[in-house]
Amino acid sequence: MNKDKLISEVYELKKDFAFKQEEVQALYLEVKQQRNLAEKYELENKHLKQQIKQLEEEQEDLLNYPW
């Protein structure tokens, strides 16, 4: 291989590497966003379960209340 061909190949490899690096960074940000959403939904789910439990207790109290 001659020098120009090697230089061209190195340049292409650098371009490919930069592109892959951008892809990895974008995927990292996407995963981070998905984790944040998952945490948000887990917290909301916990809150809703607490509300359900409280409503069930209130229902039980109302059903046991002597009219």
PQR file with spaces between the fields and no chain letter, atoms N, CA, C, O and H, PARSE charges and radii, in Angstrom:
ATOM       1  N    MET     1       0.850   -1.192    0.000 -0.4000 1.5000
ATOM       2  CA   MET     1       0.000    0.000    0.000 -0.0000 2.0000
ATOM       3  C    MET     1       0.888    1.246    0.000  0.5500 1.7000
ATOM       4  O    MET     1       1.945    1.290    0.629 -0.5500 1.4000
ATOM       5  N    ASN     2       0.434    2.210   -0.700 -0.4000 1.5000
ATOM       6  CA   ASN     2       1.242    3.423   -0.715 -0.0000 2.0000
ATOM       7  C    ASN     2       0.794    4.366    0.401  0.5500 1.7000
ATOM       8  O    ASN     2      -0.215    4.134    1.067 -0.5500 1.4000
ATOM       9  H    ASN     2      -0.425    2.174   -1.212  0.4000 1.0000
ATOM      10  N    LYS     3       1.548    5.404    0.582 -0.4000 1.5000
ATOM      11  CA   LYS     3       1.328    6.340    1.685 -0.0000 2.0000
ATOM      12  C    LYS     3      -0.031    7.024    1.586  0.5500 1.7000
ATOM      13  O    LYS     3      -0.720    7.173    2.595 -0.5500 1.4000
ATOM      14  H    LYS     3       2.368    5.592    0.041  0.4000 1.0000
ATOM      15  N    ASP     4      -0.424    7.441    0.391 -0.4000 1.5000
ATOM      16  CA   ASP     4      -1.712    8.122    0.222 -0.0000 2.0000
ATOM      17  C    ASP     4      -2.880    7.214    0.575  0.5500 1.7000
ATOM      18  O    ASP     4      -3.862    7.649    1.177 -0.5500 1.4000
ATOM      19  H    ASP     4       0.135    7.320   -0.429  0.4000 1.0000
ATOM      20  N    LYS     5      -2.761    5.956    0.195 -0.4000 1.5000
ATOM      21  CA   LYS     5      -3.829    4.996    0.502 -0.0000 2.0000
ATOM      22  C    LYS     5      -3.936    4.803    2.013  0.5500 1.7000
ATOM      23  O    LYS     5      -5.044    4.732    2.545 -0.5500 1.4000
ATOM      24  H    LYS     5      -1.964    5.603   -0.294  0.4000 1.0000
ATOM      25  N    LEU     6      -2.825    4.721    2.701 -0.4000 1.5000
ATOM      26  CA   LEU     6      -2.835    4.573    4.161 -0.0000 2.0000
ATOM      27  C    LEU     6      -3.441    5.795    4.832  0.5500 1.7000
ATOM      28  O    LEU     6      -4.232    5.677    5.768 -0.5500 1.4000
ATOM      29  H    LEU     6      -1.924    4.779    2.269  0.4000 1.0000
ATOM      30  N    ILE     7      -3.060    6.969    4.343 -0.4000 1.5000
ATOM      31  CA   ILE     7      -3.605    8.214    4.903 -0.0000 2.0000
ATOM      32  C    ILE     7      -5.111    8.259    4.696  0.5500 1.7000
ATOM      33  O    ILE     7      -5.854    8.649    5.596 -0.5500 1.4000
ATOM      34  H    ILE     7      -2.417    7.065    3.583  0.4000 1.0000
ATOM      35  N    SER     8      -5.560    7.862    3.515 -0.4000 1.5000
ATOM      36  CA   SER     8      -6.981    7.841    3.204 -0.0000 2.0000
ATOM      37  C    SER     8      -7.715    6.848    4.113  0.5500 1.7000
ATOM      38  O    SER     8      -8.802    7.142    4.610 -0.5500 1.4000
ATOM      39  H    SER     8      -4.957    7.545    2.783  0.4000 1.0000
ATOM      40  N    GLU     9      -7.128    5.700    4.322 -0.4000 1.5000
ATOM      41  CA   GLU     9      -7.743    4.681    5.178 -0.0000 2.0000
ATOM      42  C    GLU     9      -7.833    5.153    6.630  0.5500 1.7000
ATOM      43  O    GLU     9      -8.847    4.938    7.293 -0.5500 1.4000
ATOM      44  H    GLU     9      -6.244    5.462    3.918  0.4000 1.0000
ATOM      45  N    VAL    10      -6.784    5.789    7.116 -0.4000 1.5000
ATOM      46  CA   VAL    10      -6.793    6.332    8.477 -0.0000 2.0000
ATOM      47  C    VAL    10      -7.880    7.397    8.602  0.5500 1.7000
ATOM      48  O    VAL    10      -8.604    7.437    9.597 -0.5500 1.4000
ATOM      49  H    VAL    10      -5.960    5.964    6.578  0.4000 1.0000
ATOM      50  N    TYR    11      -7.988    8.246    7.606 -0.4000 1.5000
ATOM      51  CA   TYR    11      -9.007    9.287    7.618 -0.0000 2.0000
ATOM      52  C    TYR    11     -10.412    8.668    7.686  0.5500 1.7000
ATOM      53  O    TYR    11     -11.256    9.113    8.463 -0.5500 1.4000
ATOM      54  H    TYR    11      -7.400    8.214    6.798  0.4000 1.0000
ATOM      55  N    GLU    12     -10.649    7.642    6.867 -0.4000 1.5000
ATOM      56  CA   GLU    12     -11.951    6.960    6.874 -0.0000 2.0000
ATOM      57  C    GLU    12     -12.220    6.288    8.218  0.5500 1.7000
ATOM      58  O    GLU    12     -13.346    6.321    8.716 -0.5500 1.4000
ATOM      59  H    GLU    12      -9.963    7.280    6.235  0.4000 1.0000
ATOM      60  N    LEU    13     -11.202    5.687    8.798 -0.4000 1.5000
ATOM      61  CA   LEU    13     -11.369    5.059   10.102 -0.0000 2.0000
ATOM      62  C    LEU    13     -11.700    6.090   11.181  0.5500 1.7000
ATOM      63  O    LEU    13     -12.526    5.834   12.056 -0.5500 1.4000
ATOM      64  H    LEU    13     -10.287    5.660    8.393  0.4000 1.0000
ATOM      65  N    LYS    14     -11.060    7.243   11.117 -0.4000 1.5000
ATOM      66  CA   LYS    14     -11.350    8.320   12.067 -0.0000 2.0000
ATOM      67  C    LYS    14     -12.791    8.795   11.904  0.5500 1.7000
ATOM      68  O    LYS    14     -13.482    9.046   12.891 -0.5500 1.4000
ATOM      69  H    LYS    14     -10.388    7.452   10.406  0.4000 1.0000
ATOM      70  N    LYS    15     -13.244    8.918   10.649 -0.4000 1.5000
ATOM      71  CA   LYS    15     -14.627    9.325   10.391 -0.0000 2.0000
ATOM      72  C    LYS    15     -15.602    8.287   10.948  0.5500 1.7000
ATOM      73  O    LYS    15     -16.581    8.636   11.608 -0.5500 1.4000
ATOM      74  H    LYS    15     -12.683    8.715    9.847  0.4000 1.0000
ATOM      75  N    ASP    16     -15.328    7.019   10.679 -0.4000 1.5000
ATOM      76  CA   ASP    16     -16.179    5.937   11.188 -0.0000 2.0000
ATOM      77  C    ASP    16     -16.207    5.936   12.712  0.5500 1.7000
ATOM      78  O    ASP    16     -17.260    5.761   13.325 -0.5500 1.4000
ATOM      79  H    ASP    16     -14.533    6.736   10.143  0.4000 1.0000
ATOM      80  N    PHE    17     -15.045    6.132   13.310 -0.4000 1.5000
ATOM      81  CA   PHE    17     -14.971    6.160   14.769 -0.0000 2.0000
ATOM      82  C    PHE    17     -15.788    7.311   15.335  0.5500 1.7000
ATOM      83  O    PHE    17     -16.512    7.130   16.314 -0.5500 1.4000
ATOM      84  H    PHE    17     -14.190    6.274   12.812  0.4000 1.0000
ATOM      85  N    ALA    18     -15.686    8.480   14.740 -0.4000 1.5000
ATOM      86  CA   ALA    18     -16.442    9.641   15.210 -0.0000 2.0000
ATOM      87  C    ALA    18     -17.938    9.384   15.087  0.5500 1.7000
ATOM      88  O    ALA    18     -18.710    9.737   15.979 -0.5500 1.4000
ATOM      89  H    ALA    18     -15.098    8.627   13.945  0.4000 1.0000
ATOM      90  N    PHE    19     -18.344    8.769   13.981 -0.4000 1.5000
ATOM      91  CA   PHE    19     -19.752    8.454   13.787 -0.0000 2.0000
ATOM      92  C    PHE    19     -20.232    7.463   14.846  0.5500 1.7000
ATOM      93  O    PHE    19     -21.297    7.647   15.435 -0.5500 1.4000
ATOM      94  H    PHE    19     -17.717    8.483   13.256  0.4000 1.0000
ATOM      95  N    LYS    20     -19.456    6.428   15.082 -0.4000 1.5000
ATOM      96  CA   LYS    20     -19.824    5.434   16.093 -0.0000 2.0000
ATOM      97  C    LYS    20     -19.870    6.055   17.485  0.5500 1.7000
ATOM      98  O    LYS    20     -20.723    5.707   18.301 -0.5500 1.4000
ATOM      99  H    LYS    20     -18.591    6.279   14.604  0.4000 1.0000
ATOM     100  N    GLN    21     -18.964    6.958   17.742 -0.4000 1.5000
ATOM     101  CA   GLN    21     -18.934    7.645   19.031 -0.0000 2.0000
ATOM     102  C    GLN    21     -20.219    8.459   19.222  0.5500 1.7000
ATOM     103  O    GLN    21     -20.788    8.474   20.313 -0.5500 1.4000
ATOM     104  H    GLN    21     -18.271    7.241   17.079  0.4000 1.0000
ATOM     105  N    GLU    22     -20.670    9.129   18.170 -0.4000 1.5000
ATOM     106  CA   GLU    22     -21.924    9.881   18.238 -0.0000 2.0000
ATOM     107  C    GLU    22     -23.107    8.943   18.466  0.5500 1.7000
ATOM     108  O    GLU    22     -24.014    9.260   19.237 -0.5500 1.4000
ATOM     109  H    GLU    22     -20.207    9.116   17.284  0.4000 1.0000
ATOM     110  N    GLU    23     -23.099    7.791   17.799 -0.4000 1.5000
ATOM     111  CA   GLU    23     -24.167    6.805   17.996 -0.0000 2.0000
ATOM     112  C    GLU    23     -24.214    6.335   19.445  0.5500 1.7000
ATOM     113  O    GLU    23     -25.286    6.250   20.045 -0.5500 1.4000
ATOM     114  H    GLU    23     -22.363    7.534   17.173  0.4000 1.0000
ATOM     115  N    VAL    24     -23.058    6.034   19.993 -0.4000 1.5000
ATOM     116  CA   VAL    24     -22.984    5.571   21.375 -0.0000 2.0000
ATOM     117  C    VAL    24     -23.495    6.652   22.326  0.5500 1.7000
ATOM     118  O    VAL    24     -24.228    6.357   23.270 -0.5500 1.4000
ATOM     119  H    VAL    24     -22.188    6.103   19.506  0.4000 1.0000
ATOM     120  N    GLN    25     -23.114    7.877   22.082 -0.4000 1.5000
ATOM     121  CA   GLN    25     -23.558    8.987   22.926 -0.0000 2.0000
ATOM     122  C    GLN    25     -25.074    9.153   22.848  0.5500 1.7000
ATOM     123  O    GLN    25     -25.726    9.376   23.868 -0.5500 1.4000
ATOM     124  H    GLN    25     -22.518    8.117   21.316  0.4000 1.0000
ATOM     125  N    ALA    26     -25.630    9.046   21.658 -0.4000 1.5000
ATOM     126  CA   ALA    26     -27.083    9.161   21.497 -0.0000 2.0000
ATOM     127  C    ALA    26     -27.800    8.015   22.208  0.5500 1.7000
ATOM     128  O    ALA    26     -28.827    8.228   22.852 -0.5500 1.4000
ATOM     129  H    ALA    26     -25.100    8.864   20.829  0.4000 1.0000
ATOM     130  N    LEU    27     -27.265    6.811   22.091 -0.4000 1.5000
ATOM     131  CA   LEU    27     -27.863    5.661   22.772 -0.0000 2.0000
ATOM     132  C    LEU    27     -27.772    5.802   24.285  0.5500 1.7000
ATOM     133  O    LEU    27     -28.702    5.441   25.006 -0.5500 1.4000
ATOM     134  H    LEU    27     -26.431    6.638   21.568  0.4000 1.0000
ATOM     135  N    TYR    28     -26.659    6.324   24.761 -0.4000 1.5000
ATOM     136  CA   TYR    28     -26.495    6.552   26.196 -0.0000 2.0000
ATOM     137  C    TYR    28     -27.563    7.516   26.703  0.5500 1.7000
ATOM     138  O    TYR    28     -28.191    7.274   27.733 -0.5500 1.4000
ATOM     139  H    TYR    28     -25.903    6.618   24.176  0.4000 1.0000
ATOM     140  N    LEU    29     -27.763    8.614   25.968 -0.4000 1.5000
ATOM     141  CA   LEU    29     -28.773    9.598   26.377 -0.0000 2.0000
ATOM     142  C    LEU    29     -30.173    8.991   26.342  0.5500 1.7000
ATOM     143  O    LEU    29     -31.002    9.286   27.203 -0.5500 1.4000
ATOM     144  H    LEU    29     -27.252    8.811   25.131  0.4000 1.0000
ATOM     145  N    GLU    30     -30.434    8.152   25.357 -0.4000 1.5000
ATOM     146  CA   GLU    30     -31.737    7.494   25.264 -0.0000 2.0000
ATOM     147  C    GLU    30     -31.956    6.553   26.446  0.5500 1.7000
ATOM     148  O    GLU    30     -33.038    6.530   27.033 -0.5500 1.4000
ATOM     149  H    GLU    30     -29.760    7.912   24.658  0.4000 1.0000
ATOM     150  N    VAL    31     -30.944    5.790   26.788 -0.4000 1.5000
ATOM     151  CA   VAL    31     -31.043    4.872   27.924 -0.0000 2.0000
ATOM     152  C    VAL    31     -31.242    5.659   29.216  0.5500 1.7000
ATOM     153  O    VAL    31     -32.041    5.276   30.071 -0.5500 1.4000
ATOM     154  H    VAL    31     -30.065    5.809   26.311  0.4000 1.0000
ATOM     155  N    LYS    32     -30.515    6.752   29.349 -0.4000 1.5000
ATOM     156  CA   LYS    32     -30.659    7.593   30.535 -0.0000 2.0000
ATOM     157  C    LYS    32     -32.084    8.131   30.646  0.5500 1.7000
ATOM     158  O    LYS    32     -32.665    8.142   31.731 -0.5500 1.4000
ATOM     159  H    LYS    32     -29.866    7.064   28.655  0.4000 1.0000
ATOM     160  N    GLN    33     -32.639    8.573   29.527 -0.4000 1.5000
ATOM     161  CA   GLN    33     -34.011    9.084   29.524 -0.0000 2.0000
ATOM     162  C    GLN    33     -34.996    7.957   29.879  0.5500 1.7000
ATOM     163  O    GLN    33     -35.948    8.178   30.628 -0.5500 1.4000
ATOM     164  H    GLN    33     -32.167    8.565   28.646  0.4000 1.0000
ATOM     165  N    GLN    34     -34.771    6.772   29.350 -0.4000 1.5000
ATOM     166  CA   GLN    34     -35.660    5.644   29.653 -0.0000 2.0000
ATOM     167  C    GLN    34     -35.589    5.275   31.135  0.5500 1.7000
ATOM     168  O    GLN    34     -36.608    4.950   31.745 -0.5500 1.4000
ATOM     169  H    GLN    34     -33.999    6.592   28.742  0.4000 1.0000
ATOM     170  N    ARG    35     -34.394    5.326   31.709 -0.4000 1.5000
ATOM     171  CA   ARG    35     -34.262    5.056   33.150 -0.0000 2.0000
ATOM     172  C    ARG    35     -35.022    6.086   33.970  0.5500 1.7000
ATOM     173  O    ARG    35     -35.708    5.740   34.932 -0.5500 1.4000
ATOM     174  H    ARG    35     -33.567    5.590   31.213  0.4000 1.0000
ATOM     175  N    ASN    36     -34.900    7.349   33.590 -0.4000 1.5000
ATOM     176  CA   ASN    36     -35.616    8.405   34.299 -0.0000 2.0000
ATOM     177  C    ASN    36     -37.124    8.195   34.207  0.5500 1.7000
ATOM     178  O    ASN    36     -37.838    8.378   35.193 -0.5500 1.4000
ATOM     179  H    ASN    36     -34.343    7.630   32.808  0.4000 1.0000
ATOM     180  N    LEU    37     -37.608    7.813   33.031 -0.4000 1.5000
ATOM     181  CA   LEU    37     -39.032    7.536   32.883 -0.0000 2.0000
ATOM     182  C    LEU    37     -39.450    6.349   33.732  0.5500 1.7000
ATOM     183  O    LEU    37     -40.504    6.377   34.367 -0.5500 1.4000
ATOM     184  H    LEU    37     -37.028    7.664   32.230  0.4000 1.0000
ATOM     185  N    ALA    38     -38.630    5.309   33.748 -0.4000 1.5000
ATOM     186  CA   ALA    38     -38.947    4.126   34.541 -0.0000 2.0000
ATOM     187  C    ALA    38     -39.029    4.486   36.024  0.5500 1.7000
ATOM     188  O    ALA    38     -39.935    4.033   36.724 -0.5500 1.4000
ATOM     189  H    ALA    38     -37.774    5.286   33.232  0.4000 1.0000
ATOM     190  N    GLU    39     -38.096    5.292   36.499 -0.4000 1.5000
ATOM     191  CA   GLU    39     -38.126    5.716   37.903 -0.0000 2.0000
ATOM     192  C    GLU    39     -39.370    6.538   38.192  0.5500 1.7000
ATOM     193  O    GLU    39     -40.000    6.379   39.237 -0.5500 1.4000
ATOM     194  H    GLU    39     -37.360    5.660   35.930  0.4000 1.0000
ATOM     195  N    LYS    40     -39.720    7.418   37.262 -0.4000 1.5000
ATOM     196  CA   LYS    40     -40.913    8.253   37.427 -0.0000 2.0000
ATOM     197  C    LYS    40     -42.157    7.373   37.518  0.5500 1.7000
ATOM     198  O    LYS    40     -43.005    7.575   38.387 -0.5500 1.4000
ATOM     199  H    LYS    40     -39.207    7.548   36.413  0.4000 1.0000
ATOM     200  N    TYR    41     -42.261    6.392   36.612 -0.4000 1.5000
ATOM     201  CA   TYR    41     -43.437    5.525   36.604 -0.0000 2.0000
ATOM     202  C    TYR    41     -43.475    4.610   37.824  0.5500 1.7000
ATOM     203  O    TYR    41     -44.556    4.304   38.328 -0.5500 1.4000
ATOM     204  H    TYR    41     -41.572    6.228   35.906  0.4000 1.0000
ATOM     205  N    GLU    42     -42.330    4.176   38.299 -0.4000 1.5000
ATOM     206  CA   GLU    42     -42.295    3.360   39.515 -0.0000 2.0000
ATOM     207  C    GLU    42     -42.800    4.168   40.713  0.5500 1.7000
ATOM     208  O    GLU    42     -43.550    3.652   41.542 -0.5500 1.4000
ATOM     209  H    GLU    42     -41.452    4.425   37.890  0.4000 1.0000
ATOM     210  N    LEU    43     -42.394    5.415   40.798 -0.4000 1.5000
ATOM     211  CA   LEU    43     -42.846    6.277   41.884 -0.0000 2.0000
ATOM     212  C    LEU    43     -44.353    6.531   41.778  0.5500 1.7000
ATOM     213  O    LEU    43     -45.071    6.489   42.778 -0.5500 1.4000
ATOM     214  H    LEU    43     -41.785    5.834   40.125  0.4000 1.0000
ATOM     215  N    GLU    44     -44.817    6.792   40.569 -0.4000 1.5000
ATOM     216  CA   GLU    44     -46.248    7.009   40.362 -0.0000 2.0000
ATOM     217  C    GLU    44     -47.037    5.741   40.698  0.5500 1.7000
ATOM     218  O    GLU    44     -48.105    5.809   41.306 -0.5500 1.4000
ATOM     219  H    GLU    44     -44.234    6.826   39.757  0.4000 1.0000
ATOM     220  N    ASN    45     -46.509    4.603   40.305 -0.4000 1.5000
ATOM     221  CA   ASN    45     -47.160    3.322   40.602 -0.0000 2.0000
ATOM     222  C    ASN    45     -47.256    3.107   42.109  0.5500 1.7000
ATOM     223  O    ASN    45     -48.291    2.667   42.609 -0.5500 1.4000
ATOM     224  H    ASN    45     -45.640    4.548   39.812  0.4000 1.0000
ATOM     225  N    LYS    46     -46.192    3.414   42.827 -0.4000 1.5000
ATOM     226  CA   LYS    46     -46.187    3.283   44.286 -0.0000 2.0000
ATOM     227  C    LYS    46     -47.259    4.183   44.898  0.5500 1.7000
ATOM     228  O    LYS    46     -47.991    3.771   45.798 -0.5500 1.4000
ATOM     229  H    LYS    46     -45.351    3.771   42.421  0.4000 1.0000
ATOM     230  N    HIS    47     -47.340    5.410   44.402 -0.4000 1.5000
ATOM     231  CA   HIS    47     -48.325    6.364   44.907 -0.0000 2.0000
ATOM     232  C    HIS    47     -49.747    5.860   44.638  0.5500 1.7000
ATOM     233  O    HIS    47     -50.613    5.930   45.511 -0.5500 1.4000
ATOM     234  H    HIS    47     -46.745    5.744   43.671  0.4000 1.0000
ATOM     235  N    LEU    48     -49.978    5.356   43.434 -0.4000 1.5000
ATOM     236  CA   LEU    48     -51.306    4.852   43.095 -0.0000 2.0000
ATOM     237  C    LEU    48     -51.677    3.629   43.937  0.5500 1.7000
ATOM     238  O    LEU    48     -52.834    3.482   44.330 -0.5500 1.4000
ATOM     239  H    LEU    48     -49.275    5.299   42.725  0.4000 1.0000
ATOM     240  N    LYS    49     -50.720    2.759   44.216 -0.4000 1.5000
ATOM     241  CA   LYS    49     -50.989    1.608   45.077 -0.0000 2.0000
ATOM     242  C    LYS    49     -51.368    2.057   46.480  0.5500 1.7000
ATOM     243  O    LYS    49     -52.248    1.470   47.110 -0.5500 1.4000
ATOM     244  H    LYS    49     -49.780    2.879   43.897  0.4000 1.0000
ATOM     245  N    GLN    50     -50.697    3.110   46.971 -0.4000 1.5000
ATOM     246  CA   GLN    50     -51.046    3.648   48.284 -0.0000 2.0000
ATOM     247  C    GLN    50     -52.461    4.209   48.273  0.5500 1.7000
ATOM     248  O    GLN    50     -53.212    4.020   49.230 -0.5500 1.4000
ATOM     249  H    GLN    50     -49.982    3.587   46.460  0.4000 1.0000
ATOM     250  N    GLN    51     -52.826    4.896   47.198 -0.4000 1.5000
ATOM     251  CA   GLN    51     -54.182    5.441   47.085 -0.0000 2.0000
ATOM     252  C    GLN    51     -55.214    4.320   47.053  0.5500 1.7000
ATOM     253  O    GLN    51     -56.254    4.413   47.704 -0.5500 1.4000
ATOM     254  H    GLN    51     -52.216    5.049   46.421  0.4000 1.0000
ATOM     255  N    ILE    52     -54.935    3.277   46.311 -0.4000 1.5000
ATOM     256  CA   ILE    52     -55.850    2.137   46.232 -0.0000 2.0000
ATOM     257  C    ILE    52     -56.031    1.518   47.611  0.5500 1.7000
ATOM     258  O    ILE    52     -57.152    1.219   48.024 -0.5500 1.4000
ATOM     259  H    ILE    52     -54.089    3.201   45.782  0.4000 1.0000
ATOM     260  N    LYS    53     -54.924    1.327   48.320 -0.4000 1.5000
ATOM     261  CA   LYS    53     -54.993    0.745   49.656 -0.0000 2.0000
ATOM     262  C    LYS    53     -55.845    1.620   50.581  0.5500 1.7000
ATOM     263  O    LYS    53     -56.670    1.115   51.342 -0.5500 1.4000
ATOM     264  H    LYS    53     -54.013    1.569   47.985  0.4000 1.0000
ATOM     265  N    GLN    54     -55.635    2.934   50.503 -0.4000 1.5000
ATOM     266  CA   GLN    54     -56.400    3.860   51.343 -0.0000 2.0000
ATOM     267  C    GLN    54     -57.882    3.808   50.981  0.5500 1.7000
ATOM     268  O    GLN    54     -58.732    3.799   51.871 -0.5500 1.4000
ATOM     269  H    GLN    54     -54.965    3.345   49.884  0.4000 1.0000
ATOM     270  N    LEU    55     -58.198    3.775   49.709 -0.4000 1.5000
ATOM     271  CA   LEU    55     -59.596    3.704   49.286 -0.0000 2.0000
ATOM     272  C    LEU    55     -60.243    2.387   49.706  0.5500 1.7000
ATOM     273  O    LEU    55     -61.416    2.364   50.080 -0.5500 1.4000
ATOM     274  H    LEU    55     -57.507    3.782   48.986  0.4000 1.0000
ATOM     275  N    GLU    56     -59.496    1.305   49.648 -0.4000 1.5000
ATOM     276  CA   GLU    56     -60.018    0.014   50.099 -0.0000 2.0000
ATOM     277  C    GLU    56     -60.316    0.045   51.597  0.5500 1.7000
ATOM     278  O    GLU    56     -61.321   -0.505   52.047 -0.5500 1.4000
ATOM     279  H    GLU    56     -58.543    1.324   49.344  0.4000 1.0000
ATOM     280  N    GLU    57     -59.436    0.693   52.366 -0.4000 1.5000
ATOM     281  CA   GLU    57     -59.668    0.816   53.804 -0.0000 2.0000
ATOM     282  C    GLU    57     -60.904    1.668   54.084  0.5500 1.7000
ATOM     283  O    GLU    57     -61.711    1.338   54.953 -0.5500 1.4000
ATOM     284  H    GLU    57     -58.620    1.140   52.000  0.4000 1.0000
ATOM     285  N    GLU    58     -61.044    2.757   53.344 -0.4000 1.5000
ATOM     286  CA   GLU    58     -62.225    3.603   53.508 -0.0000 2.0000
ATOM     287  C    GLU    58     -63.492    2.838   53.135  0.5500 1.7000
ATOM     288  O    GLU    58     -64.518    2.960   53.804 -0.5500 1.4000
ATOM     289  H    GLU    58     -60.388    3.025   52.638  0.4000 1.0000
ATOM     290  N    GLN    59     -63.417    2.060   52.077 -0.4000 1.5000
ATOM     291  CA   GLN    59     -64.567    1.253   51.657 -0.0000 2.0000
ATOM     292  C    GLN    59     -64.938    0.261   52.755  0.5500 1.7000
ATOM     293  O    GLN    59     -66.113    0.096   53.082 -0.5500 1.4000
ATOM     294  H    GLN    59     -62.584    1.960   51.534  0.4000 1.0000
ATOM     295  N    GLU    60     -63.945   -0.385   53.312 -0.4000 1.5000
ATOM     296  CA   GLU    60     -64.191   -1.352   54.382 -0.0000 2.0000
ATOM     297  C    GLU    60     -64.832   -0.666   55.586  0.5500 1.7000
ATOM     298  O    GLU    60     -65.767   -1.198   56.184 -0.5500 1.4000
ATOM     299  H    GLU    60     -62.990   -0.251   53.046  0.4000 1.0000
ATOM     300  N    ASP    61     -64.327    0.514   55.938 -0.4000 1.5000
ATOM     301  CA   ASP    61     -64.906    1.271   57.054 -0.0000 2.0000
ATOM     302  C    ASP    61     -66.366    1.621   56.791  0.5500 1.7000
ATOM     303  O    ASP    61     -67.211    1.507   57.679 -0.5500 1.4000
ATOM     304  H    ASP    61     -63.567    0.946   55.452  0.4000 1.0000
ATOM     305  N    LEU    62     -66.657    2.050   55.559 -0.4000 1.5000
ATOM     306  CA   LEU    62     -68.024    2.413   55.208 -0.0000 2.0000
ATOM     307  C    LEU    62     -68.949    1.193   55.209  0.5500 1.7000
ATOM     308  O    LEU    62     -70.111    1.293   55.604 -0.5500 1.4000
ATOM     309  H    LEU    62     -65.971    2.142   54.837  0.4000 1.0000
ATOM     310  N    LEU    63     -68.442    0.060   54.773 -0.4000 1.5000
ATOM     311  CA   LEU    63     -69.271   -1.151   54.762 -0.0000 2.0000
ATOM     312  C    LEU    63     -69.535   -1.662   56.177  0.5500 1.7000
ATOM     313  O    LEU    63     -70.564   -2.287   56.439 -0.5500 1.4000
ATOM     314  H    LEU    63     -67.499   -0.022   54.451  0.4000 1.0000
ATOM     315  N    ASN    64     -68.619   -1.398   57.066 -0.4000 1.5000
ATOM     316  CA   ASN    64     -68.773   -1.838   58.465 -0.0000 2.0000
ATOM     317  C    ASN    64     -69.512   -0.824   59.330  0.5500 1.7000
ATOM     318  O    ASN    64     -69.812   -1.112   60.489 -0.5500 1.4000
ATOM     319  H    ASN    64     -67.784   -0.891   56.854  0.4000 1.0000
ATOM     320  N    TYR    65     -69.811    0.351   58.793 -0.4000 1.5000
ATOM     321  CA   TYR    65     -70.457    1.390   59.572 -0.0000 2.0000
ATOM     322  C    TYR    65     -71.937    1.024   59.774  0.5500 1.7000
ATOM     323  O    TYR    65     -72.657    0.778   58.807 -0.5500 1.4000
ATOM     324  H    TYR    65     -69.567    0.584   57.851  0.4000 1.0000
ATOM     325  N    PRO    66     -72.379    0.989   61.031 -0.5600 1.5000
ATOM     326  CA   PRO    66     -73.795    0.631   61.276  0.2800 2.0000
ATOM     327  C    PRO    66     -74.699    1.817   60.943  0.5500 1.7000
ATOM     328  O    PRO    66     -74.553    2.897   61.515 -0.5500 1.4000
ATOM     329  N    TRP    67     -75.593    1.618   60.055 -0.4000 1.5000
ATOM     330  CA   TRP    67     -76.542    2.677   59.662 -0.0000 2.0000
ATOM     331  C    TRP    67     -77.713    2.614   60.538  0.5500 1.7000
ATOM     332  O    TRP    67     -78.639    3.412   60.389 -0.5500 1.4000
ATOM     333  H    TRP    67     -75.712    0.740   59.590  0.4000 1.0000
